[in-house]
Amino acid sequence: MENSCGRPVKDDPGSRTTNRGRRRFPFRASLLAGALGLGLVALVPSSSDAAPSSHGQPFLSRFTTVTDVSSTVPANGDLNPYGIVAVPRTVGALVRGDTLVSNFNAASNSQGTGTTIVEISPGGQQTLFAQLSGPLPGKCPGGVGLTTALTVLRGGFVVVGSLPVTDGGMGTPEAGCLIVLNSVGAPVETWSGPDINGPWDLAAVQLPGFAELFVTNVLNGTVAGGGSVVKRGTVVRIDVVDQPGRNPVMTGAGVVGSGFAEQLNSAALVLGPTGVALSRNGTLYVADTVDNRLAAIPFAWRRHTAVPHGGLTLTTGGSLNSPLGMALAPNGDVITVNGGDGNAVETTPSGQQVATVKFDPAGAGGDLFGLTIAPGRDGVLFVDDGDNTLKLFH
């Protein structure tokens, strides 16, 4: 069954009272409105700007072949690739057109213990971008276990989420943080706080000197729930000042979406709101893994109060099968990968599922996570946890 999220929102969230502790930027709404309308922003996890959907040929229908690009396993043996982002410009060790991939598991295959980000060229050459084996320059409750939350800011800084599991993956999932690394892979600061609790995935909208990150969080009551479904998952918008030549600074944070289902899971560690992508009109799409749906949060880039109950339903059921990673296609459609099988699903902004294709050649469940539009819009890059590879659907 598919439902449209086209019903209007009755009030303007930009006029609401801000969340406690949020620092407001009075110029932000007008700047981002113009940027979204003119297509001047970088959308993450998608590596390309998205034009309005033509509702013609689905983007996925252009491609037929899956090709291995490279192994994602670095020299220390880290496994379980999760996050993925295309590098937008060359700076430091970052090379435009390369792909960064974060690993969630250590060589022991224990979840929440991965510490590496690898950089992979279009030709398949892998190098180690970062290995976070030492103390971090700031608070990160629990330590390091890198998640799908991964982006590159305009200034060349990389932001990655950490949802660590104590005792070498045998203990308790902890709140973690967002870790900021410079362009040569060295950590320079961490962002943590009450709104950052198990950062699982993220999307970013950027302007010169300023960015907003939209981060999903999956540990709000899940550990206490002990395996029961808890409707407390959130999406947090984080304001970032990103000035040239300076470390980026988090200046505010506030919840824009709440009430998403989340649950501890023996196979996947934790399930909850995962993939996120921001459309040109400011609607944030969210993959609601537990309830097998895609949600929408209107006015996400200027909202000051949370949309409750997991947002508005864009589509549910159909070809969706525990949607995880998400990317925005060049035509404005939403592409998600399923945790329950090896398929990807393309959904229009009106909620119509228009294409379902097999990404994982093995057709197995639990192998797909992060994805991004390939540079040049010539396919979809995605990670395959089944054989720890970066693959290209083209």
C-alpha positions in Angstrom: 0.0 0.0 0.0 1.3 3.4 -0.9 0.2 6.7 0.6 1.0 10.3 -0.5 2.5 12.8 1.8 1.1 15.7 -0.3 -1.2 17.1 2.4 -0.2 20.6 3.4 1.3 21.6 6.7 -1.0 24.2 8.4 1.7 26.3 10.0 5.1 27.7 9.1 7.7 26.0 11.4 10.1 28.8 10.7 8.0 31.0 13.0 8.0 28.6 15.9 9.9 29.0 19.1 13.4 27.5 18.8 14.5 24.4 20.7 16.3 25.1 24.0 19.9 25.8 23.4 19.6 26.3 19.7 21.5 29.3 18.3 19.5 30.8 15.5 20.9 32.2 12.2 18.4 34.8 10.9 19.8 34.6 7.4 19.7 30.8 7.2 16.2 30.3 6.0 16.4 32.8 3.2 19.8 31.6 2.0 18.8 27.9 2.1 15.5 28.6 0.5 17.3 30.2 -2.4 20.0 27.5 -2.6 17.4 24.7 -2.6 15.4 26.5 -5.3 18.4 27.1 -7.5 20.1 23.8 -7.0 23.3 25.3 -5.5 23.6 22.9 -2.5 25.4 19.6 -2.1 23.1 16.9 -1.0 24.5 14.0 0.9 24.5 10.9 0.8 23.8 11.7 -2.9 26.8 13.1 -4.6 24.8 15.1 -7.2 22.2 17.8 -7.1 18.8 16.6 -7.8 16.5 18.2 -10.4 12.8 18.0 -10.0 11.4 14.6 -10.9 10.1 14.3 -14.4 8.1 11.2 -13.4 9.2 9.7 -16.7 11.8 7.0 -16.9 12.9 5.9 -13.4 16.6 6.6 -12.8 17.3 3.0 -11.9 15.9 1.7 -15.2 18.8 3.2 -17.0 21.2 0.6 -15.7 21.5 -3.2 -15.7 24.9 -4.3 -14.5 26.6 -4.7 -11.1 30.4 -4.5 -11.1 32.8 -4.9 -8.2 34.9 -1.7 -7.7 37.1 -2.7 -4.8 37.4 -4.5 -1.5 36.5 -2.2 1.5 38.7 -4.2 3.9 41.8 -2.2 5.0 45.1 -3.6 6.3 43.8 -3.9 9.9 41.0 -6.2 8.7 38.0 -4.0 9.5 34.7 -5.4 8.1 31.0 -4.5 7.5 31.1 -1.4 5.3 28.3 1.0 6.2 28.8 4.7 5.3 29.6 5.9 1.8 30.1 9.4 0.3 31.7 10.7 -3.0 34.5 13.2 -2.5 33.3 16.5 -4.1 36.7 18.3 -4.4 40.4 17.6 -4.1 42.0 18.8 -0.8 44.6 17.1 1.3 44.3 13.3 0.9 40.8 13.7 -0.5 40.6 13.3 -4.3 37.6 14.5 -6.3 35.6 11.5 -7.6 37.0 9.0 -5.1 34.6 7.3 -2.6 35.0 7.2 1.2 33.6 4.1 3.0 33.4 3.7 6.8 33.6 0.3 8.5 31.4 -0.7 11.4 33.1 -3.9 12.5 36.6 -4.7 13.5 38.5 -7.7 12.1 36.9 -9.8 14.9 33.5 -9.0 13.1 32.2 -7.5 16.3 29.7 -4.8 15.6 30.3 -1.3 16.8 34.1 -1.7 16.9 35.2 -0.5 13.4 37.6 2.3 13.3 38.6 2.9 9.7 37.6 4.9 6.7 39.0 3.8 3.3 39.2 5.9 0.2 38.6 4.2 -3.2 39.3 5.6 -6.6 37.0 5.0 -9.6 39.6 2.5 -10.9 39.4 0.5 -7.7 42.6 1.6 -5.9 42.0 1.5 -2.1 44.0 3.6 0.4 43.5 4.1 4.1 42.0 7.6 4.8 41.7 7.3 8.6 42.2 4.9 11.4 40.8 6.1 14.7 42.8 4.0 17.1 43.9 6.6 19.7 42.1 9.0 22.0 39.7 11.4 20.4 39.9 15.2 20.8 36.6 15.5 22.7 33.8 13.6 24.2 32.4 10.4 22.5 30.5 8.3 25.0 31.6 4.7 24.5 34.4 5.3 22.0 34.6 4.4 18.3 32.3 2.3 16.1 31.9 4.0 12.8 28.4 4.1 11.3 26.7 5.0 8.0 26.6 8.7 9.0 29.4 10.1 6.7 29.8 13.3 4.8 32.5 15.7 3.4 32.1 19.4 4.2 33.0 22.1 1.7 36.2 22.9 3.6 37.5 19.4 3.2 36.6 18.2 6.7 35.0 14.7 7.0 32.2 14.1 9.5 31.5 10.5 10.6 29.1 9.0 13.1 30.2 6.7 15.9 27.8 4.2 17.7 30.3 2.1 19.7 29.7 -1.1 21.5 31.7 -1.6 24.7 33.9 -4.5 25.7 35.1 -5.2 22.1 31.6 -5.5 20.8 30.3 -7.8 23.5 28.9 -5.0 25.8 26.4 -2.3 25.5 25.8 0.1 22.6 26.7 3.7 23.7 25.5 7.1 22.7 28.7 7.9 20.6 29.2 11.1 18.8 30.0 12.7 15.5 33.8 12.8 14.8 35.3 15.5 12.7 38.4 14.7 10.7 40.6 17.0 8.6 41.4 16.4 5.0 44.3 14.0 5.8 42.2 11.9 8.1 43.2 13.2 11.5 40.4 13.8 14.1 40.2 17.4 15.2 37.1 17.5 17.3 33.9 15.6 18.3 30.3 16.7 18.5 28.2 15.1 21.2 25.3 16.0 23.5 21.8 15.0 24.6 20.4 15.1 21.1 23.1 12.9 19.6 22.4 9.4 20.8 23.5 6.6 18.5 24.1 8.6 15.2 23.2 6.1 12.5 23.1 8.0 9.2 23.1 11.6 7.9 22.4 14.0 5.1 23.9 17.4 4.6 23.0 20.7 2.9 25.8 23.1 2.4 26.5 26.7 1.5 29.8 28.6 1.6 30.6 29.0 5.3 27.6 27.1 6.6 26.1 23.6 6.7 23.2 21.8 8.2 23.5 18.1 9.0 20.4 15.9 9.4 21.3 13.0 11.7 19.2 9.9 12.5 19.6 8.6 16.1 18.6 5.0 17.1 19.5 4.7 20.9 16.8 6.7 22.5 15.5 4.0 24.9 16.4 1.0 22.8 18.8 -0.5 25.3 16.3 -0.1 28.1 13.7 -1.7 25.8 15.7 -4.9 25.7 14.5 -6.0 22.2 11.0 -4.4 22.3 10.1 -1.8 19.7 10.5 1.7 21.1 9.0 4.7 19.3 11.6 7.2 20.3 14.0 7.4 17.3 14.8 10.9 16.1 16.2 13.0 13.4 18.4 15.9 14.6 19.3 19.0 12.6 22.8 20.3 13.4 24.0 23.8 12.5 27.6 24.0 11.5 29.8 27.0 10.7 32.4 25.9 8.1 34.8 28.8 7.5 37.8 28.4 5.2 41.0 27.6 7.1 39.2 26.8 10.3 37.8 23.8 12.0 34.1 23.5 11.5 32.0 24.5 14.6 28.7 23.0 15.7 26.6 26.0 16.8 23.2 24.4 17.5 21.2 21.3 17.4 17.5 20.5 17.5 15.1 17.6 16.8 13.1 18.0 13.6 11.5 14.5 13.6 10.6 12.1 16.5 8.7 9.0 17.3 10.5 6.7 14.8 10.5 3.0 15.7 13.8 1.5 17.0 14.7 -1.9 18.3 17.8 -3.8 19.4 18.5 -6.7 17.0 20.8 -9.7 17.5 21.8 -9.7 13.8 22.0 -6.0 13.0 22.7 -4.7 16.6 20.0 -2.0 16.3 17.2 -1.1 13.9 15.8 2.4 13.6 15.5 5.4 11.3 18.4 5.1 8.8 18.8 6.7 5.4 18.0 10.4 4.9 17.9 12.7 1.9 16.9 16.3 1.5 14.8 17.4 -1.5 15.0 20.8 -3.2 11.8 21.9 -1.5 13.2 21.3 1.9 11.4 18.0 2.6 13.6 15.5 4.4 13.0 11.8 3.5 13.7 9.2 6.1 14.0 5.4 5.8 11.9 3.9 8.7 13.5 0.5 8.8 11.4 -1.1 11.6 8.0 0.0 10.2 9.0 -0.7 6.6 8.1 2.7 5.3 9.6 5.9 4.0 8.7 9.1 5.9 8.8 12.8 5.0 9.5 15.8 7.3 8.4 19.0 5.6 10.4 22.2 5.9 13.3 20.3 7.6 15.9 23.0 6.8 14.0 25.7 8.8 11.9 23.7 11.2 12.2 24.5 14.9 9.8 21.9 16.3 9.8 18.2 15.7 7.2 16.4 13.5 6.0 13.6 15.8 5.0 10.0 15.1 7.8 9.3 12.7 6.8 12.1 10.2 4.4 11.8 7.3 4.2 8.5 5.4 5.5 8.8 1.9 5.1 5.1 1.0 4.9 1.8 2.9 5.0 -1.9 2.1 5.1 -2.8 -1.6 8.7 -3.5 -2.7 10.1 -2.1 0.5 11.7 -4.7 2.8 13.3 -3.0 5.8 14.7 0.0 4.0 18.1 1.1 5.1 20.4 3.4 3.1 19.0 6.2 1.0 20.1 8.5 -1.8 18.4 11.2 -3.9 18.4 10.4 -7.6 19.2 13.2 -10.2 15.5 13.2 -11.2 14.4 13.9 -7.6 13.2 10.4 -6.8 14.3 8.6 -3.6 16.4 5.4 -3.9 16.5 3.0 -0.9 18.2 -0.3 -0.4 16.4 -3.1 1.5 17.8 -4.8 4.6 15.5 -7.8 4.1 16.6 -8.7 0.5 19.1 -7.6 -2.1 16.9 -5.1 -3.8 16.8 -1.3 -4.3 13.6 0.6 -4.7 13.0 3.9 -6.4 10.1 6.1 -5.1 8.8 9.4 -6.5 8.1 12.4 -4.4 4.4 11.6 -4.6 5.0 8.2 -3.0 4.8 6.0 -6.1 7.3 3.1 -6.2 8.4 3.1 -9.8 11.3 0.7 -9.9 12.7 -2.3 -8.1 16.1 -3.8 -9.1 18.4 -6.4 -7.6 21.6 -4.7 -6.3 23.1 -7.6 -4.5 24.0 -10.3 -7.0 23.6 -12.9 -4.2 20.1 -11.7 -3.5 20.7 -12.0 0.2 19.2 -9.9 3.0 21.3 -7.9 5.3 24.1 -7.2 2.8 23.1 -3.6 1.7 23.5 -0.4 3.6 25.1 2.9 2.3 24.7 4.1 -1.3 25.4 7.2 -3.3 24.9 8.4 -6.9 28.1 7.8 -8.8 30.0 10.9 -10.0 28.8 11.9 -13.5 25.4 10.4 -12.6 26.4 7.2 -14.4 25.1 4.7 -11.8 24.8 4.0 -8.1 27.7 3.2 -5.9 26.8 1.0 -2.9 28.5 -1.2 -0.3 27.9 -4.9 0.0 28.4 -6.2 3.5 28.2 -9.8 2.3 31.6 -9.8 0.6 32.9 -6.4 2.0 33.1 -4.7 -1.3 32.2 -1.4 -3.0 30.0 -2.1 -6.1 28.7 0.0 -9.0 25.3 -0.5 -10.5 25.6 0.9 -14.0 
